[in-house]
Amino acid sequence: MAAPDSASNDAPDGEPPLRRLMQYAAPHRATIRKASLYSILNKVFDLAPPALIGMAVDVVVEREDSLLGSWGFPDLITQLWILSGLTFLIWALESLFEYRFKVLWRNLAQDLQHDLRMDAYRHVQSMELAYFEDRSSGGLMSVLNDDVNQLERFLDVGANEILQVITTTVVIGAAFFYLAPEIAWMSVVPMPFVLWGSVLFQKRLAPRYANVRNEVGSLNGDLAGNLGGIATIKSFTAEDREVERIGERSQAYRAANARAISLSSAFSPLIRMVILVGFTATLAFGGYLSATGSLAVGAYSVMVFLTQRLLWPLTRLGDTFDLYQRAMASTTRILDLLKVEPAIQDGGQALPLERVRGAMAMEDVQFLYSNGVHVLHDMDLEFAAGETTALVGPTGSGKSTIIKLLLRFYDPSSGRVTLDGHDLRELNLVDLRQAIGLVSQDVFLFHGTVRENIAYGRPDASDADIERAAAIAEADEFIEALPQGYDTVVGERGQKLSGGQRQRISIARAVLKDPPILILDEATSSVDNETEAAIQRSLERISQDRTTIVIAHRLSTIRHAHRIYVLESGRIAEAGKHEELLEADGLYRALWRVQTGEAVRSHAASGPRP
């Protein structure tokens, strides 16, 4: 699986990035053709003024014997009016086509940028959870934002520049060989060297810009991580250390850019010296032919101007190739990301919400993470429809992994997980996850209002439904006390609210979704006793007649569960009801005694007395 923050100039199969981009842009081919045509026509008319200057010199010098005179317009004033009319028409057409190509190229850049960003984001969202655990969010952000923007910059300017350089070469080359074939070769001689130098620079620039994209991905990753962990940084007074670390990352990015800049900046000066040879030769030898009468003065004037128009634009190829290489490095990263296949594939079998009973089971499940760590061993669990089942056990016993398997964030290494007898791998992922409501210990609230966060699972819910869900979650009282009530903005990740308030909004969100299966992942572990009591009352209400799966460290919160599974090292150590497990005097009883203080009191009672 390719990481999104690694890049090479070519795809793994060796296909050039430009060809891959053109294949992706197939729906926009009509626009590309129109924009290309307008770029070419603009350059054709842009090259016409030197010909008009030559014609004007020809009229003034040759008068009735000029080119226009030979076309049947011997009168000097008529010739000047014709030249004026042609000048106006040519400049008007040049301006018109410039407007058209700019509109089309820029809109194409925006459209393609939008399509790439949305396709890449849609594809990233389809990836399995393990994909995100192995990658930095900053690296992905670099692809979705910075790399897409690099491509936009090239389409805005670079594509038109390349087309116009090619048009210039073809049109002026043809004009030279028509006007004065004996000296045309002098202006053409530098071009093979220019093209050879361009290809050479391109090959050497490609890996340097790929390295630039990698470094900016790493820098973005560190910046995103630091901004997300700013409270931790401040609590450990690590600001200076983090500034130094980000400085090192930024320096690596700057150094990568400097290596690319040092090469790309050398292009134009070197090419200019090659071009100077052709321009000087045309100027000198053409002047000699004109002075000796072998070349018309008007034709010589045209050639001097056109030689400059032919050769000097080639010096801009350096900037154009710079844009091109940045864009191709970014294109490779984006298209490589789109090629990554999700490990979790949709099963396709529909299971409408109204048909879900809510019975889930794990049958002989084994699970290993990609690093080879064996987490679950021969796991057989049953979560009866309409009942509450609890999972308890020490940290690392596999509880959270089970939840991820039930939500199909992962697939088991062997065995199967079922919903109402259907293997989860056969089911439509949307149907599966719509049937499950998750209230996690780590509550994530989006930057928005309280109302928007509660309605996240049902954006079409009415205000009355939202407020009813908040009341069931015992969140209505504190929400109404907020400055703008339900319209109060909670801040990024809900940072303006307390942990208990965030938790109750999360419960209200699950209540509003009203799923047949509810998963509570340590929903009360990080709140005070009073808040826990309020949350517990809410959970008891919403779990009635609903399949409820509870992970809990505080055993007092699951003592009324219909069934409790006690896990240890990825295996089922015990199973039963609260009273049965206490009588069994096993791991559950030991955990209960620690939490209730019974073990401490027992130790104190049996210890030595003074």
Secondary structure, DSSP 8 states (H G I E B T S, - for coil): ---TT---SS-TT---HHHHHHHHTGGGHHHHHHHHHHHHHHHHHHTHHHHHHHHHHHHHHHGGGSHHHHTT---HHHHHHHHHHHHHHHHHHHHHHHHHHHHHHHHHHHHHHHHHHHHHHHHHHTS-HHHHHTS-HHHHHIIIIIIHHHHHHIIIIIHHHHHHHHHHHHHHHHHHHHH-HHHHHHHHTHHHHHHHHHHHHHHHHHHHHHHHHHHHHHHHHHHHHHHHTHHHHHHTT-HHHHHHHHHHHHHHHHHHHHHHHHHHHHHHHHHHHHHHHHHHHHHHHHHHHHHTTSS-HHHHHHHHHHHHHHHGGGGGHHHHHHHHHHHHHHHHHHHHHHH---SS----B---GGG----EEEEEEEEE-TT--EEEEEEEEEE-TTSEEEEE-STTSSHHHHHHHHTTSS--SEEEEEETTEEGGGB-HHHHHHTEEEEESS----SSBHHHHHGGG-TT--HHHHHHHHHHTT-HHHHHTSTTGGG-B--GGGTTS-HHHHHHHHHHHHHHH--SEEEEESTTTTS-HHHHHHHHHHHHHHTTTSEEEEE-SSGGGGTT-SEEEEEETTEEEEEE-HHHHHHHTSHHHHHHHHHHTHHHHHHHHHS---
